[in-house]
């Protein structure tokens, strides 16, 4: 599939404008085509962006946290784009999407400290932190084709959980591990509420929760190849490494294995 990306010149023009939260001008002169075959339908990006804006407006009217947008829109991004491996894996595609179609949305979604813009959200810096790309990854990791709600466990979990414990943990890209962690941490009986403590941990007082579970699983990955585990094995591993951690409801210890 043939798709458009911004050249270095386009990125250089965009960077200072984005840093000052200004509107980005037409960058057509700085675009180039990559890939082969049929052309990507550019109108899809505009349609996705418009749906995201509508959700952002609803969130503002409902006075919900800004990060609620991620929960409401990850499936829109994932479900709307074609399954083209070259396009989806090219961070230049995602940066262009963020800059040309979503800059106004990103300004609101990420107000920043003292109003400072984190250019990572546009893929200008840490490219895998590009916001629309992270939404697509959330959809890709949570997608279950056989499920009634194909994105069920993508709808649970805080931004901190998805950013720190999923996007930045390579082993969580392994479906059985991701599924097992989320089934454990957000069991259906709790209706989206966490099982283990997700707040600030205090090792001196022994208040350890989901952060410690993820750290234990990450350290264990050095000796166990997670990609070979069955769902049952992955579930057992999560249970083993969760022993002694505090529950979210009353901070009592989790002792079942």
N, C-alpha and C positions, 0 to 999 in steps of 0.2 A: 504494500500500500504506500502511495506517495503522500507525504505530509509536510507541513511547513514548520521551520524552526527559525529562530532569530540568529543572525550572524553576531560576531563579536561587536561589531559596530552598533547593532541594535541594543545589545546588552549594555554597552557603554553609555548610550543615550538614555536608557531607561533608569540606570542605577541611581544617579543623583536626583531624578524626579521622584522615584519611589521612596528614596530616603527622606524626602520632604513631604511625602503624602500628596503629591501633585498628580494631576491627570496626565496620562501618557498619551502622546500624540499618535497619529497613524504611523505605524512602523513598517508598512508594506515594502518600502525601498530597502529595508534591512533583512528581508526574509529570503530564505532559500528552500528549495525542495529537496527532500531526501526520500529514500526508499524507491520502490518500483511497483508497477501494476496499477490498479485502480486508484483514483485520487480519494483521499479522505474527505468526507463531507464536512466542510468547515462549519456549516450551520449547526452541527451538533454541539460545538463548543458554546456557541451563543445561546442555544436552547438550554443547555445544562446550567450555564451561568444565570440565566433568567430564573430558572427553577430555584437555584440557590438563593438568589436575591429575595424571592417571594418567601422562602422559609426564614430568611434573616429578618424580614419585616414582621412575620408572625411572632418570632421570638422576642422582638422588641416590644410588640404590643402586649404580649403575655408576660413581659418582665422576667424572662428566664435568663440564666447565665449565658454569656456569649458563646461558650464552648458547646452549648446544646446544638449549635449549628452542625457540628461534626456528626453527631448522632443521627441527625435528621437527613443529612445529605450524602453520606458516604455511599449509600446504595444507589443514589441518583447518578453519581459519577461512575461507579463500577458497572451499573446495569445499562448505561447509555452508550458506552464506547465499544467499538468493534474489537474482536479478539485478534489483534495483530501484534505479534510478539515484538517485532522491531520497533513499532511505534510506541507501545506501552513500556518498553524497557529503555527508551531514549529520554534521558532527563531534559534534553533540549526541548522536546515536545512539551513536557510538563511546565517548564519555565515559561515558554511562550504562552501557554494556556493561562498561567497565573498572571503574567504581565499584561497581556492584551485583553483578557476577558474578565479577570477577577480582582483587579487591583483595588477597586472601590470596596468590594466585599472583604478583602483581606485587611484593609485599613481598619475596618470596623471590628472584624473578628479578633484582631490582635492589636489592641490599643498601645501596648508596650509600656515599658517603664519610662515615665516622664515624656510619653508620647513618641519615644524613639522607635523607629521601624526596624524590625529584624528582617534583613533581606534574605535570610535563609528560607523564609516562607514563600519567596518567589523563586527559590532554587539558585539564588545568587550568593554562593558561599557553600554551605553544606547542602549539596544538591538534593540529597534524599530527604531533606526536611521540607522540601517544596510542598505547600499545603494541599493542592489538589492531588498530587501523587500520593500523599499519606492517606487521603480519603479513599483513593482507589485501592491501595494496599489493604486498608481495613476491610473493604468489601471483598477483595480477593481472598484474604485469609479466612474470613468468616463465612464465605459462600458455601452452602450445602445444597446441591441440586435436588436431592431427594426430599428435603424438608418442606413442611407446609409454609413456614416462613424461611425462605432461603438465606436470610441474613440475621437469623435470630440472635446469635451470640455477639454479633457486631453491634447490636443495639444496647448492650450492657457494658459497664465499665466506665470509669472516669477518664478524662483526658490524660491524667497522670499515668494511669494504668496502661493506656494504649501507647503513650509516648515513651515512657521509661521502661515498661515491662514487656512491650510487644515490638514496637518499631526499632528499638535500640538493642534488642536481644535476638541474635541470629537464630538461636535454637527455637524461638517461638514462630519461625516461619515453617516449621515442621508440623503439619496438620494434626497428627495425633497428640503432640505435646500441647499445642495451642488449645485444641478442643478439650483435653483433659484438665488443663489449668482453669479454663473458663467454666467448664461444667462443675468443677470443684468450688471455685470461688463464687460463682453465681448460680447456685442450684435453683431449679424452677420453683421450689417451695418457698424461696425467699423473694420471688418476684422482682428480680433485678438488684436486690440488695446484696452486699458482699458477705461472704462467710468469714473470712479472716480479716483482721484489723488492717485498714488501709491508711491510717493516719501516721503521724510522726512516730518513729520507733525509738525506744529507749533501751539500749542493751544493758545498761547498769541496773535498770529496774526489771529487766526481763520482758519488756513489752515489745514483742517481735511479731510481725504479721506478714503480709503479702510480699513486701520487699525482701524479707529474709528467705521466703520460699523461692522466689525467683533467683536470688543469689545462690542458694543451695543447688537449684537445678542447673544453673549456669556452670557452677564449679564441677558438678557431677558429669556434665557433658564431656569433659576431658577424658573420662574413662568409659563412658557408655555412648555408643552410636545411636542417637535418638531416631534417626531416619529408618532404622530397622525395626523399631518397636511397633507392636500391635497396639490397638486402642486399649486393650486390657492391660498390657504391660505399662503403657504410659500412665494410665489411671493409678496403677499400683505404685509407680514411682512417685507420683504427686502425693499420694497418701503417706508414703514413707517419709518424704522430706517435709511434710507439713506437721509432723508430730512435735508437740511442745510449743506450737505457735498460738498466739492469742486470737480468740474469736472477735468478730466485729461487734456483736451485740452487747456482751458484758465483759469482754477481755478475759474470759476464762480460758484455760489451756485446752487446745485440741489434742486429745490423747488417742483417738481411734486410729488404727492402722489396718 
